[in-house]
Amino acid sequence: MLDRYLAARLEIDREAFLADYRALAALNATRILFIFARQIVHFGRPRYEVFMPRVWGALRRDLAAPGLEGLRAWYDRHVPEQARR
């Protein structure tokens, strides 16, 4: 779908769009992880833990994108690997 959209919108700079797209994907995954963590810790709903590995996997893929080295470094500094489950 993304390729189809970009093919129809030739005036869009593909690389700039994809960089923004990847950054927004990382932001969204981070937001979802926060919501799940809050559900688990604050509201005592441990059933949300089963969803976290999938979202962490998506975030890892997002952070591997070019241009997100700074954000990836932030995660490396502030979120221990054992917490990324």
C-alpha angles and dihedrals in degrees: 000000000000092000090047092051093049092047089056093047104055092164090068119094100238097206094047091047093050091048090054091043092054092047091051090048090054091047091050093049090050091051092050092049090052092051092050092047091050091050090052100042105029102032099030096237105143093172088084090069091080090064097051100078091058092050092045088052091052091048091050090054091047093050091051090067119108113264096031096086091113093053091045089052090051090054090047090053099042108028116057115225091240089059092056097083 
